Amino acid sequence: AVAEMAIVYPNLNVQHLVYKAFGFHISFIVGWLYWINWTIVTIVEILAAGSFLKYWFPSVPLWLLSFLCTVLIVGINLFHVKYYGEIEFWFAGIKIIALTAFIILGFCILVGIIPSAIDNPLSNYTEHGGFFPHGIEGMLSAFLVVIFSYGGAELIGVTVTETKDAEKVLPKVIKGTVWRVILFYILPILIICGLMPWNNVSGEDSPFVQVLSITGLPGAAHIMNFVLLTAVLSAANTGIYATSRMLYSMAQNGEAPKRLLKISKQGIPINGISIVTICILIGVFFAYMTPDQVISYLMTIPGFTVLLVWMSICLAQLKLRSHYKEKPFFQVKWFPYTTILAIVSLLIIFISFLFNKDNIIGSTVCLIILVLLATFSFLNRNGREKNCEYKGKKSLVQNL
């Protein structure tokens, strides 16, 4: 849906597309929800990095390890942007190589090509309740974490429209994204479930590390833990880069304080990075207060915000489709039924999240955030008076 709209309305990001459909108030809410989403994701990744370091330094508290990771990642983002791209290139390469190796190794262990300490691994698919041990309710609860993991995938639809020969590239990219999800998300999870009973997975270490620990392969768990550490640091690095520039963009549109427009000689939004850093340090403080629950509490918020952003994208497509001046070369198949199905599916997950007794704290916090953003959208006169066509403005990153 977002790719289709981005073709019709080039150079507009998700928030801008929502503005064209519903106006300033909804756009304001979606923009800040997006920023909150990526900020919380960044905090979670920093805390996850700290938890992976505890595998080697179990006596060091989570908050201290997370604080050291914060210093490292913020320091990287304070240098020239070219260093960000270079670091992300190597981080991404490590992740892809490691996941591919894990899939091959896990498959060989499952079918018995490589001997291991695991007895009859294939039985784990049918025992312990099978694939749906907690029924439909458990599946719906898990969807919130799934959505948290896939948040940001919608950006592909916007960025690819600016490539050369977008008409040929876009269908390939969308199909490629589906195959990458299957290869790098679903296959590793299936292998983990086969090698280790799902109810034996603890929250102390990564499931990848736990699986490799019980295989008996020397050094495998340590290597995977290092790879996972680089993966979450990469995500945190991207999070700080993106959220600081989101604040800059919203300040341009009158949706955030003008002080956030300050940039350094290297083009770095200093005040934006400072705000994000403060938020991360608050998350580190929560890790000090409640080290065992902090990550699970925080993960509910990005899932909630991504749900609302995705629903707004689908609703925007329903609203804007009839206003297209010309037929785009790429269109969502079986419209409007597929879009309506997506909205209904997201709505079911949203309702199940709100009424799940285990999410009382998370759902309450999320609803309070939503009410506050709605209130601020009506109080923000400066933003309403801005040129909301979002054209001709200097942008640090066009697609954020």
C-alpha positions in Angstrom: 0.0 0.0 0.0 2.7 2.5 0.9 4.7 1.7 -2.2 1.7 2.3 -4.4 1.0 5.7 -2.8 4.7 6.6 -2.9 4.7 6.1 -6.7 1.7 8.4 -7.1 3.1 11.0 -4.6 6.9 10.8 -4.9 9.3 12.2 -2.3 6.7 11.9 0.5 7.3 9.7 3.5 4.7 7.8 5.5 3.7 10.7 7.7 3.3 13.0 4.6 1.1 10.4 2.9 -1.1 10.2 6.0 -1.4 14.0 6.0 -2.6 14.0 2.4 -5.4 11.6 3.4 -6.5 12.8 6.8 -4.9 16.2 7.5 -2.7 17.6 10.2 -4.0 16.0 13.4 -3.7 12.4 12.3 -0.4 13.2 10.6 0.9 14.7 13.8 -0.1 11.7 15.9 1.4 9.2 13.3 4.7 11.2 13.1 5.2 11.2 16.9 4.1 7.6 17.2 6.7 6.7 14.6 9.4 8.6 16.6 8.3 6.9 19.9 8.4 3.5 18.2 11.9 3.9 16.9 13.1 5.4 20.2 11.8 2.6 22.3 13.2 0.1 19.8 16.6 1.7 20.2 16.3 1.5 23.9 15.4 -2.2 23.7 18.3 -2.9 21.4 20.7 -1.2 23.8 19.4 -3.3 26.7 19.6 -6.4 24.6 23.2 -5.6 23.9 23.8 -5.4 27.6 22.1 -8.7 28.1 24.3 -10.4 25.5 27.4 -9.0 27.2 26.2 -10.6 30.4 26.8 -14.0 28.8 30.5 -13.2 29.2 30.3 -10.9 32.2 27.5 -12.4 34.4 28.5 -10.6 37.5 28.2 -7.1 35.9 24.8 -5.5 36.2 22.6 -5.1 33.1 22.3 -1.3 33.5 26.1 -0.8 33.5 26.7 -2.9 30.4 23.8 -1.1 28.7 25.3 2.3 29.7 28.6 1.4 28.1 26.8 0.3 24.9 25.0 3.7 24.9 28.3 5.6 25.1 29.7 3.6 22.2 26.7 4.0 19.9 26.1 7.7 20.7 29.8 8.3 20.1 29.5 6.7 16.6 26.6 8.9 15.7 28.4 12.1 16.8 31.0 11.5 14.1 30.6 12.2 10.4 27.7 10.4 8.7 30.1 8.5 6.4 31.3 6.5 9.4 27.7 5.4 10.1 27.4 3.9 6.6 30.7 2.2 6.9 29.9 0.6 10.2 26.4 -0.5 9.1 27.9 -2.1 6.0 30.1 -4.4 8.2 27.3 -5.0 10.8 24.9 -6.1 8.1 27.5 -8.4 6.5 28.2 -10.2 9.8 24.4 -10.7 10.4 23.7 -12.2 7.0 26.7 -14.6 7.1 25.9 -15.7 10.7 22.2 -16.4 10.0 23.1 -18.3 6.8 25.6 -20.4 8.7 23.1 -21.0 11.5 20.5 -22.2 9.1 22.8 -24.6 7.3 24.3 -25.9 10.6 20.9 -26.3 12.2 19.5 -28.1 9.3 22.4 -30.5 9.2 21.9 -31.2 13.0 18.1 -31.7 12.5 18.5 -34.4 9.8 21.5 -36.1 11.5 24.2 -35.1 9.1 26.2 -33.5 12.0 26.1 -35.4 15.3 25.2 -33.5 18.4 24.1 -33.9 22.0 20.4 -33.4 21.0 18.3 -36.6 21.0 15.6 -36.9 18.3 15.3 -33.2 17.6 12.4 -33.5 15.1 10.1 -34.7 18.0 10.1 -31.1 19.3 7.8 -30.1 16.5 4.9 -32.3 17.8 5.6 -32.6 21.6 5.1 -30.0 24.3 1.8 -28.8 22.7 2.9 -28.5 19.1 2.9 -25.2 17.3 -0.1 -23.7 19.1 0.3 -24.8 22.8 -1.8 -21.8 24.0 -4.4 -21.8 21.3 -5.6 -18.7 19.4 -5.2 -16.4 22.3 -1.5 -17.2 22.7 -1.0 -16.8 18.9 -2.6 -13.3 19.0 -0.5 -12.3 22.0 2.6 -13.4 20.1 1.7 -11.2 17.1 2.5 -8.1 19.0 6.2 -9.2 19.3 6.1 -10.3 15.7 4.9 -6.8 14.6 7.6 -5.3 16.8 10.2 -7.3 14.8 8.9 -6.3 11.4 8.4 -2.6 12.2 10.2 -0.5 9.6 9.5 -2.9 6.7 7.1 -0.3 5.3 10.0 2.1 4.5 11.1 -0.2 1.7 8.0 0.8 -0.3 9.0 4.5 -0.1 12.7 4.3 -0.7 12.6 1.9 -3.6 10.4 4.3 -5.6 13.3 6.7 -5.8 15.6 4.2 -7.5 16.4 4.1 -11.2 13.9 1.9 -13.2 11.6 1.8 -10.2 8.9 0.1 -12.4 11.1 -2.9 -12.8 12.8 -2.8 -9.4 9.7 -2.5 -7.2 8.0 -5.8 -7.8 11.4 -7.6 -7.5 12.1 -5.9 -4.2 8.7 -6.7 -2.7 9.0 -10.4 -3.7 12.6 -10.4 -2.4 11.4 -9.0 0.9 9.0 -11.9 1.3 11.7 -14.4 0.6 14.1 -12.7 3.0 11.5 -12.8 5.7 11.1 -16.6 5.1 14.9 -17.1 4.9 16.2 -14.9 7.8 13.2 -15.0 10.2 11.0 -18.0 9.7 13.6 -20.7 8.9 15.8 -19.8 12.0 12.8 -20.0 14.2 11.7 -23.3 12.8 15.3 -24.7 13.4 15.3 -23.4 17.0 12.0 -25.0 17.7 13.3 -28.3 16.3 16.5 -28.3 18.2 15.1 -27.1 21.5 11.7 -27.5 23.1 10.0 -24.1 23.1 9.2 -24.3 26.8 12.9 -24.7 27.6 13.9 -21.4 26.1 14.7 -18.9 28.9 14.8 -15.2 28.8 18.3 -14.9 30.2 20.2 -15.6 26.9 19.3 -15.5 23.2 17.5 -18.7 21.9 20.3 -18.9 19.2 22.9 -19.1 21.9 20.9 -21.5 24.0 20.5 -23.9 21.1 24.1 -23.8 20.2 25.1 -24.3 23.8 23.2 -27.7 24.0 24.5 -29.0 20.7 28.0 -29.5 22.2 29.8 -27.8 19.3 32.8 -26.0 20.8 32.8 -22.3 20.6 29.6 -22.1 18.6 27.6 -20.4 21.3 30.2 -17.7 21.9 30.5 -16.9 18.2 26.7 -16.6 17.8 26.5 -14.4 20.9 29.1 -12.1 19.4 27.1 -11.9 16.1 23.9 -11.2 18.0 25.7 -8.4 19.9 26.8 -6.8 16.6 23.2 -7.2 15.3 21.5 -5.3 18.2 24.3 -2.7 18.2 23.7 -2.2 14.5 19.9 -1.8 15.2 20.6 0.7 18.0 23.0 2.6 15.7 20.3 2.9 13.0 17.7 3.9 15.7 19.7 6.8 17.0 20.5 7.9 13.4 16.8 7.7 12.4 15.1 9.2 15.5 17.4 12.2 15.7 16.6 13.1 12.1 12.9 12.5 12.6 13.0 15.2 15.2 14.7 17.5 12.8 12.1 16.8 10.1 9.2 17.4 12.5 10.8 20.6 13.8 10.9 21.8 10.2 7.1 21.2 9.9 6.3 22.9 13.2 5.5 19.6 15.0 8.5 19.8 17.3 10.5 22.6 19.0 12.6 24.8 16.7 15.7 24.1 18.8 15.8 20.7 17.2 16.8 22.3 13.9 20.3 22.9 15.2 22.9 20.9 13.2 26.7 20.6 13.5 29.2 21.4 10.8 29.2 17.8 9.8 25.4 17.9 9.3 24.6 16.1 12.5 21.4 17.1 14.5 23.1 17.6 17.8 20.0 18.5 19.8 18.0 15.6 18.3 20.8 13.1 19.3 20.8 14.7 22.8 17.1 14.1 23.2 17.3 10.5 22.0 20.3 9.9 24.3 18.3 11.1 27.3 15.5 8.7 26.4 18.0 5.8 26.2 19.5 6.8 29.6 16.0 6.7 31.1 15.7 3.2 29.7 19.0 2.3 31.3 17.7 3.6 34.6 14.6 1.4 34.3 17.1 -1.5 33.8 18.6 -0.6 37.1 15.2 -0.5 38.8 13.7 -3.6 37.2 16.3 -5.6 35.3 14.2 -8.7 34.8 11.1 -7.0 33.4 12.3 -3.9 31.6 12.7 -5.3 28.1 9.3 -7.2 28.1 7.5 -4.0 29.3 9.2 -1.8 26.7 8.5 -4.2 23.8 4.7 -3.7 24.1 5.0 0.0 23.1 6.7 -0.4 19.7 4.2 -3.2 18.8 1.3 -0.9 19.7 2.7 2.1 17.7 3.5 0.0 14.6 0.0 -1.4 14.6 -1.4 2.1 14.5 1.0 3.3 11.8 0.2 0.3 9.6 -3.5 0.8 10.0 -3.1 4.5 9.1 -1.2 3.5 6.0 -4.0 1.1 4.9 -6.7 3.6 5.7 -4.8 6.3 3.8 -4.7 4.1 0.7 -8.4 3.5 0.9 -9.0 7.3 1.1 -6.5 8.3 -1.6 -7.0 5.6 -4.3 -10.0 7.4 -5.8 -7.9 10.7 -6.0 -5.1 9.3 -8.1 -4.6 11.4 -11.2 -3.2 8.5 -13.1 -2.9 4.8 -12.6 0.4 3.8 -11.0 2.6 1.1 -12.6 2.4 -0.9 -9.3 -0.9 -1.5 -7.6 -2.0 -3.6 -4.7 -3.7 -6.7 -6.0 -7.4 -7.4 -5.3 -7.9 -3.9 -3.9 -9.9 -3.0 -1.8 -10.3 -6.5 -0.3 -6.7 -7.1 0.5 -6.4 -3.7 2.2 -9.6 -4.2 4.2 -8.4 -7.7 5.2 -5.1 -6.1 6.5 -7.1 -3.5 8.5 -9.3 -6.1 10.0 -6.4 -8.3 10.9 -4.5 -5.5 12.5 -7.6 -4.4 14.4 -8.1 -7.9 15.8 -4.5 -7.9 17.1 -5.0 -4.4 18.5 -8.1 -5.3 20.4 -6.6 -8.6 21.7 -3.6 -6.6 23.0 -5.8 -4.1 24.8 -7.9 -6.8 26.6 -5.1 -9.2 27.4 -4.7 -9.2 31.2 -0.9 -9.6 30.8 -0.7 -6.3 29.0 -2.5 -4.1 31.5 0.5 -1.9 32.1 1.6 -1.8 28.5 -1.9 -1.1 27.1 -2.5 1.6 29.7 0.8 3.4 28.9 0.1 3.2 25.2 -3.4 4.6 25.5 -2.1 7.5 27.6 0.5 8.2 25.0 -2.2 8.2 22.3 -4.5 10.6 24.2 -1.6 13.0 24.9 -0.6 13.1 21.3 -4.2 13.7 20.2 -4.4 16.6 22.7 -1.0 18.1 21.6 -2.1 17.9 18.0 -5.0 20.3 18.7 -2.8 22.6 20.8 -0.1 22.9 18.2 -1.1 26.0 16.2 2.4 26.4 14.7 2.3 23.1 13.0 -1.2 23.7 11.5 -0.1 27.0 10.0 3.0 25.5 8.3 3.0 24.5 4.6 1.9 20.9 5.1 2.6 19.9 1.5 6.1 19.2 2.7 7.7 20.5 -0.5 10.9 22.5 -0.9 12.3 21.9 2.6 15.8 20.9 3.4 15.9 17.4 4.8 18.7 15.4 6.4 17.1 12.1 5.3 14.2 12.4 2.9 12.5 9.1 3.7 12.5 9.2 7.5 
